[in-house]
Amino acid sequence: MILTNVETVPGKRIVAHYGLVAGSTVRAKHVGRDIMASLKNLVGGELKGYTSLLNDAREQATTRMIKQARALGANAIVNVRFSTSSVAQGASELYVYGTAVLVEDAM
């Protein structure tokens, strides 16, 4: 599956448009990570526990979006965007969306 954040795929032409596809996941903070984050805030630096949590969330949401696009017959998703929102105290949704299309080599 080709994923791109632009409207086209270089060297390919869009031959079918299947519409919006999306994937999401809601993740809650972990008490152990919160304690470590509080300590890290005192000295500064990367919050590796949260970085890992967000990477996992992006991967899961993207996998769900790709599965939806494949079910429609798409081989690419263009205009891919990520969004986050707070859905409850200590929990956030990571949402990814784009336009499912069928592309073929340009001639």
TAGI-V257425 format. One record per residue. OMEGA is omega in radians with two decimals (none if undefined). Layout:
omega->OMEGA
omega->OMEGA
//
This chain:
omega->3.07
omega->3.06
omega->3.10
omega->3.13
omega->3.06
omega->-3.02
omega->-3.10
omega->3.03
omega->-3.11
omega->3.14
omega->-3.13
omega->3.05
omega->-3.14
omega->-3.12
omega->3.07
omega->-3.11
omega->-3.08
omega->3.08
omega->-3.05
omega->2.98
omega->-3.08
omega->3.03
omega->3.13
omega->3.02
omega->3.08
omega->-3.11
omega->3.09
omega->3.07
omega->-3.14
omega->-3.08
omega->3.13
omega->3.11
omega->3.12
omega->3.12
omega->3.14
omega->3.12
omega->3.12
omega->3.10
omega->-3.13
omega->3.11
omega->3.14
omega->-3.06
omega->-3.14
omega->3.12
omega->-3.11
omega->3.05
omega->-2.98
omega->3.10
omega->3.12
omega->3.08
omega->3.11
omega->3.12
omega->-3.14
omega->3.09
omega->3.11
omega->-3.14
omega->3.11
omega->-3.14
omega->-3.13
omega->3.14
omega->3.13
omega->3.11
omega->3.13
omega->3.11
omega->3.14
omega->3.12
omega->3.12
omega->-3.14
omega->3.12
omega->3.14
omega->3.11
omega->-3.11
omega->-3.12
omega->3.01
omega->3.10
omega->3.03
omega->-3.12
omega->-3.13
omega->-3.13
omega->3.13
omega->3.06
omega->3.09
omega->3.05
omega->3.06
omega->3.08
omega->-3.12
omega->3.09
omega->3.12
omega->3.13
omega->3.14
omega->-3.14
omega->3.05
omega->2.96
omega->-3.03
omega->3.07
omega->-3.12
omega->3.11
omega->-3.13
omega->3.14
omega->-3.13
omega->3.00
omega->3.13
omega->3.02
omega->-3.13
omega->3.09
omega->3.13
omega->none
//
